[in-house]
Amino acid sequence: MGSKKKGLLLILDGLGDRGIAAFDGRTPLEAAETPNMDGLIRLGQGALVDPLYPGVPVGTHTGTGVLLGIPPVEIASLARGPIEAAGTGLSADPGDLLIRCNFATLEADGEQMRIIDRRAGRINEHTAELARELEEVEVGDGILATLIPATQHRAVLRLSGKNLSAAVSDTDPGSRLQPLLVTPCQPLAQDDAAGKTASAINRFTAISHERLNTHPINVQRRNEGLLPANGVICRSAGMLGQPTSLINHLGISAGLVAGESTVLGLGRVLGYRVVTDPRFTSMPDTDLQAKVVAAKSMLEQQDMVFLHVKGPDICAHDYDPQAKKALLEAVDQALAGILSSDLVVGVTGDHSTDSNSGRHVGDPVPSLLFSPDGRRDRCDRFGEADCAGGGLGRVPATGYLFAMLDAMGFVRNFKAADTLFFSPIR
């Protein structure tokens, strides 16, 4: 037991990026002044980490879920709805269907609904008032629908009733399909449950637009030149369950510090100790110092602490590499308050987000691992180019997590029970 060390894994959402013309082809991380992270990589090792497969973009709940210890074979089928619900603290009964939603700006286009903005201008206030218009809505077949606000434009739709099914399609087409239209929900299985669930979601879509379009909050937003949050689009339906976790599998006590509902939900469904605070937002204005203080305090009780910062991803989605660079510099400064000579530290991200296009991309994530008595490589700065020559090489996220836990002294010789964490995605 005496050989074991504490560990801190800093997850910077959307950390990786592509070359920015204003930075002479460097990425925001490469352009940033990050003396603390540079110091860690000089005394440790660099890596490029693939969340799932090389070249494949992933979402936040997928990339973060693997870093929190969920095996890839399970993360591939993990629905975001139940995770988002857990992040809001929503109670759900067995059989309830939980769906990840966005408040969106919609406009009638004949019999269809055109999506003007999938995030309603990133609305970040008054969503609770809007959601109150959508509580216990009757959507047919004895099904009740309730919308629960989450972080910013995000929300969770809970369907309660008998014989519901998660085998239904999304109404949110994503950001890549043009033109952007709300897509009717379709059953993905040939059974009555999927058919009636899809019909209920379509009814809710129509009712939510009808009720929200003339809501006083949206009248006010229009008067202020803001986009109205006059509709709801849905994706990733599922039911509550507890995924497997490498952390729990190895008997490691873990904590999570975060301010974003999806990440908080992951921590809660995995049974980790979760700490959040109104100061911990999912935006670049999050209180980094307070997060570091919370993580440092948690390390007194837990073997490992995950510290999540959402802001870099938001900056890249907003096509703002300068803001991403500035935020990474602020994170580096805050990190000084927790570093110590006996702490194993990992710094990585759930995926790469390109500030040029504003989208998640399949590029591997620059990552570092520092261990007081660990190996060193020849990486001199923390950035994409240096990490490409790092001693850990190019590894899947599960392998990176194993390497960190091994440096902490918690990984035993391989056993058959460990196979699950390396099983291919079916």
C-alpha positions in Angstrom: 0.0 0.0 0.0 2.8 2.4 0.8 4.0 2.4 -2.9 0.7 3.8 -4.2 0.5 7.4 -5.2 -2.4 9.9 -5.6 -3.4 10.9 -9.1 -4.9 14.0 -10.8 -6.3 13.7 -14.4 -7.0 17.1 -15.9 -9.5 16.7 -18.8 -9.5 19.8 -21.0 -12.6 19.4 -23.2 -11.7 19.8 -26.9 -8.0 20.3 -26.1 -6.6 19.3 -29.5 -6.9 21.6 -32.4 -5.5 22.3 -35.9 -3.2 25.0 -37.2 -4.4 28.5 -37.0 -3.3 31.1 -39.5 -3.1 33.9 -36.9 -0.7 31.7 -34.9 1.6 31.0 -37.9 0.2 27.5 -38.3 0.4 26.6 -34.6 -2.5 25.3 -32.6 -3.9 27.3 -29.7 -2.1 24.9 -27.3 1.2 25.4 -29.1 0.8 29.1 -29.2 -0.1 29.3 -25.5 2.4 30.1 -22.7 2.0 27.1 -20.4 5.1 26.9 -18.2 3.5 24.5 -15.7 2.4 22.0 -18.2 5.7 22.4 -20.1 7.5 21.6 -16.9 5.4 18.5 -16.3 6.1 17.1 -19.8 9.8 17.8 -19.5 9.9 15.6 -16.4 7.5 13.1 -17.8 6.2 11.8 -21.1 4.1 13.0 -24.0 1.5 11.1 -26.0 -1.2 11.4 -28.7 -4.4 9.8 -27.5 -7.2 8.5 -29.7 -10.6 8.5 -27.8 -11.8 5.4 -29.7 -10.4 4.8 -33.2 -7.7 6.8 -35.0 -9.3 9.5 -37.1 -12.8 9.1 -35.7 -14.4 12.2 -34.0 -16.4 11.5 -30.8 -18.8 13.5 -28.6 -18.1 14.7 -25.1 -19.9 11.8 -23.3 -17.9 9.3 -25.4 -14.5 10.8 -25.1 -14.9 11.7 -21.4 -16.5 8.4 -20.5 -13.5 6.4 -21.7 -11.2 8.6 -19.8 -13.3 8.0 -16.7 -12.8 4.3 -17.2 -15.8 3.0 -19.2 -14.6 0.3 -21.6 -14.9 1.2 -25.3 -17.2 -1.8 -25.9 -19.7 -0.2 -23.6 -19.2 3.4 -24.4 -20.2 2.8 -28.0 -23.7 2.1 -27.0 -24.0 4.4 -24.0 -26.9 6.8 -24.6 -26.4 10.4 -23.7 -29.9 11.0 -22.4 -29.5 9.0 -19.1 -26.1 10.6 -18.6 -27.5 14.1 -19.0 -30.4 13.2 -16.7 -28.0 12.0 -14.0 -26.1 15.3 -14.3 -29.2 17.3 -13.6 -30.0 15.1 -10.6 -33.3 14.0 -12.2 -35.1 11.1 -10.6 -36.4 8.5 -13.0 -38.4 5.3 -12.5 -37.5 2.0 -14.1 -38.9 2.1 -17.7 -38.7 5.9 -18.1 -37.1 7.0 -21.3 -34.5 9.8 -21.0 -33.5 11.8 -24.1 -30.8 14.5 -24.5 -32.3 17.7 -25.9 -31.4 21.2 -27.0 -33.5 24.3 -26.8 -33.3 25.5 -30.4 -34.5 28.3 -32.7 -37.0 27.0 -35.2 -38.9 28.5 -38.1 -41.9 27.0 -40.0 -41.0 25.9 -43.5 -44.3 24.5 -45.0 -45.0 21.4 -43.1 -41.5 21.1 -41.8 -39.5 23.0 -39.2 -36.3 24.7 -40.2 -33.5 24.9 -37.5 -32.1 28.4 -37.5 -29.8 27.7 -34.5 -29.4 24.3 -32.8 -28.5 26.0 -29.5 -30.8 29.1 -29.6 -27.8 31.4 -29.5 -26.3 29.4 -26.6 -29.1 30.5 -24.3 -27.9 30.5 -20.7 -30.7 32.0 -18.7 -34.4 31.6 -18.2 -34.5 28.0 -19.5 -36.1 26.8 -16.2 -39.0 29.2 -16.9 -39.4 27.8 -20.5 -39.2 24.2 -19.3 -42.0 24.8 -16.8 -44.3 25.1 -19.8 -43.4 21.5 -20.7 -44.1 19.6 -17.5 -46.3 16.5 -17.5 -47.4 17.0 -21.1 -49.8 14.4 -22.4 -48.4 13.0 -25.7 -50.7 10.1 -26.3 -50.9 6.4 -25.4 -50.8 7.3 -21.7 -47.3 8.8 -22.0 -46.3 11.9 -20.1 -43.5 14.1 -21.2 -41.5 16.4 -19.0 -38.6 18.7 -20.0 -35.9 19.4 -17.4 -33.3 22.1 -18.1 -29.6 21.2 -17.9 -26.5 23.3 -18.7 -27.1 26.4 -21.0 -29.2 25.2 -24.0 -29.2 21.6 -23.0 -32.1 19.8 -21.4 -33.4 16.3 -20.8 -36.8 15.0 -21.9 -38.3 12.3 -19.7 -41.1 10.1 -21.1 -43.0 8.2 -18.5 -45.4 5.4 -19.4 -45.7 1.7 -20.2 -43.7 -0.2 -22.7 -41.4 2.6 -24.0 -38.5 1.9 -26.3 -35.1 3.6 -26.8 -35.1 2.2 -30.4 -36.1 5.5 -32.0 -34.2 8.0 -34.2 -33.1 11.5 -33.3 -35.0 14.7 -34.3 -31.8 16.6 -34.0 -30.0 16.3 -37.4 -26.7 17.4 -36.0 -24.7 20.3 -37.4 -23.4 18.8 -40.6 -26.6 18.2 -42.6 -27.8 21.0 -44.8 -30.5 22.3 -44.9 -31.1 21.9 -41.2 -34.6 20.6 -40.7 -36.1 18.9 -37.6 -36.2 15.3 -38.6 -39.3 13.3 -37.7 -38.6 10.7 -35.1 -38.8 7.2 -36.6 -39.0 3.8 -34.9 -35.8 1.8 -35.3 -37.4 -1.5 -34.4 -40.4 -3.3 -35.8 -42.5 -3.3 -32.7 -45.3 -1.4 -31.1 -43.2 0.1 -28.3 -40.8 1.8 -30.7 -43.7 3.0 -32.9 -45.6 4.6 -30.0 -42.5 6.1 -28.5 -41.6 7.8 -31.8 -45.1 9.1 -32.2 -44.9 10.5 -28.6 -41.7 12.3 -29.4 -43.1 13.8 -32.6 -46.2 15.1 -30.6 -43.9 16.6 -28.0 -41.9 18.4 -30.7 -45.0 20.0 -32.1 -46.4 20.9 -28.7 -43.2 22.4 -27.5 -42.9 24.7 -30.5 -46.5 25.8 -30.1 -46.1 26.6 -26.4 -42.6 28.2 -26.5 -43.0 30.3 -29.7 -45.1 32.9 -28.0 -43.7 32.5 -24.4 -42.9 35.9 -22.8 -39.3 34.9 -22.4 -39.0 34.5 -26.2 -41.0 37.7 -26.9 -38.4 39.5 -24.7 -35.5 37.7 -26.4 -36.8 38.8 -29.8 -37.2 42.4 -28.6 -33.6 42.3 -27.4 -32.3 41.0 -30.7 -31.7 37.6 -29.4 -32.7 34.3 -30.9 -35.8 32.7 -29.4 -35.6 29.3 -27.7 -38.9 28.3 -29.4 -38.4 24.6 -29.9 -36.8 21.4 -28.7 -34.7 18.9 -30.7 -33.9 15.5 -29.3 -31.2 12.8 -29.6 -29.6 9.8 -27.9 -32.5 8.2 -26.1 -31.9 5.6 -23.4 -32.7 4.2 -20.0 -30.8 4.4 -16.7 -28.1 1.8 -16.0 -24.6 1.7 -14.5 -21.7 1.2 -16.9 -18.6 -0.8 -16.0 -15.6 1.2 -14.8 -11.9 0.4 -14.8 -11.6 2.6 -11.7 -14.1 0.6 -9.8 -12.8 -2.7 -11.3 -9.4 -1.9 -9.7 -10.8 -0.8 -6.4 -9.7 2.8 -6.7 -11.6 5.6 -4.9 -12.3 8.4 -7.3 -13.7 11.9 -7.3 -14.8 14.3 -10.1 -14.8 18.1 -10.1 -16.9 19.5 -13.0 -19.5 22.1 -13.9 -21.0 20.5 -17.0 -24.1 18.3 -16.7 -23.0 15.6 -19.1 -19.7 15.1 -17.2 -21.4 15.3 -13.8 -23.8 12.7 -15.0 -21.0 10.3 -16.0 -19.4 10.7 -12.6 -22.7 10.0 -10.8 -23.7 6.9 -12.8 -20.2 5.5 -12.2 -20.5 6.1 -8.4 -17.6 8.5 -8.1 -17.7 11.3 -5.5 -18.9 14.3 -7.4 -18.3 18.0 -6.5 -19.8 20.9 -8.3 -20.5 24.5 -7.5 -22.4 27.4 -9.2 -19.0 28.9 -9.9 -18.1 25.8 -11.9 -19.7 26.7 -15.3 -19.3 25.0 -18.7 -18.1 28.2 -20.1 -14.7 29.9 -20.3 -15.7 32.0 -17.3 -15.6 29.1 -15.0 -13.8 29.7 -11.7 -10.6 27.7 -12.3 -9.0 28.6 -9.0 -12.1 27.3 -7.1 -12.0 24.1 -9.2 -8.4 23.5 -8.3 -9.0 24.1 -4.6 -11.9 21.6 -4.7 -9.7 19.0 -6.5 -6.9 19.5 -4.0 -9.3 19.0 -1.1 -10.8 15.9 -2.7 -7.3 14.4 -3.1 -7.0 14.2 0.7 -9.8 11.5 0.6 -9.7 10.0 -2.8 -7.0 8.0 -4.7 -7.7 9.8 -7.9 -9.4 13.0 -8.9 -10.7 13.9 -12.4 -10.8 17.7 -13.0 -12.9 18.6 -16.0 -12.8 22.0 -17.8 -15.3 22.5 -20.6 -14.3 25.9 -21.9 -11.6 25.0 -24.5 -14.3 23.1 -26.5 -16.7 26.1 -26.3 -14.1 28.5 -27.6 -13.3 26.2 -30.6 -17.0 25.8 -31.4 -17.3 29.6 -31.4 -14.4 29.8 -33.9 -12.3 31.7 -31.3 -8.8 30.3 -31.1 -7.5 33.4 -29.3 -10.0 32.8 -26.5 -9.0 29.1 -26.4 -5.3 30.0 -26.2 -6.1 32.5 -23.3 -8.1 29.9 -21.5 -5.4 27.3 -21.7 -2.9 29.8 -20.3 -5.3 30.5 -17.4 -5.7 26.8 -16.7 -1.9 26.4 -16.6 -1.6 29.2 -14.1 -4.4 27.7 -11.9 -2.7 24.3 -12.1 0.2 25.6 -10.1 -1.9 25.5 -7.0 -2.2 21.7 -6.9 1.1 20.4 -8.3 3.4 18.5 -5.9 6.5 16.3 -6.1 4.6 13.1 -5.1 1.4 13.5 -7.3 0.9 11.6 -10.6 -0.5 14.1 -13.1 -2.1 13.5 -16.4 -3.3 16.2 -18.8 -5.4 15.2 -21.8 -8.7 15.9 -23.5 -11.8 14.0 -24.5 -11.4 14.9 -28.2 -10.0 17.5 -30.6 -12.1 20.5 -31.6 -11.0 22.5 -34.7 -11.3 26.3 -34.1 -11.3 26.8 -37.9 -14.5 24.7 -38.6 -16.0 24.7 -35.1 -16.4 21.0 -35.1 -15.1 17.9 -33.4 -12.4 16.2 -35.5 -10.7 12.9 -35.4 -7.2 14.2 -34.7 -5.5 12.6 -31.7 -5.3 14.6 -28.5 -2.0 15.9 -27.2 -1.5 14.4 -23.7 1.1 14.2 -21.0 1.9 12.0 -18.0 4.1 13.0 -15.1 5.1 10.5 -12.4 7.7 11.4 -9.7 9.7 8.3 -10.5 8.5 7.6 -14.0 10.2 7.7 -17.3 11.1 10.8 -19.2 11.2 11.4 -22.9 12.5 14.3 -25.0 9.4 16.4 -25.2 10.2 20.0 -24.3 6.8 21.7 -24.6 3.2 20.6 -24.2 1.6 20.7 -27.7 0.5 18.7 -30.6 3.9 18.6 -32.4 6.0 17.7 -29.3 3.5 15.1 -28.2 3.8 13.4 -31.6 7.3 12.3 -30.5 6.4 11.4 -26.9 7.5 8.3 -25.1 4.0 7.0 -24.7 3.4 7.1 -28.4 0.0 7.1 -30.0 -2.3 5.2 -27.7 -6.1 4.7 -27.2 -7.6 6.5 -24.3 -8.0 3.3 -22.3 -4.3 2.6 -22.7 -3.4 6.1 -21.6 -5.6 5.7 -18.5 -4.0 2.3 -17.7 -0.6 3.9 -18.0 -1.6 6.6 -15.4 -3.1 4.1 -13.0 0.1 1.9 -13.4 2.2 4.9 -12.5 0.1 5.3 -9.4 0.7 1.7 -8.4 -2.8 0.3 -8.9 -2.4 -1.9 -11.9 -1.6 -5.6 -11.4 -0.4 -8.1 -13.9 -2.9 -8.8 -16.6 -5.8 -11.1 -15.8 -8.6 -12.5 -17.9 -11.1 -10.2 -16.1 -9.3 -7.2 -17.6 -10.1 -8.3 -21.2 -13.3 -6.4 -21.2 -11.4 -3.1 -21.3 -9.6 -4.1 -24.5 -12.5 -5.8 -26.2 -13.2 -4.5 -29.7 -16.4 -2.4 -30.3 -19.0 -4.6 -31.8 
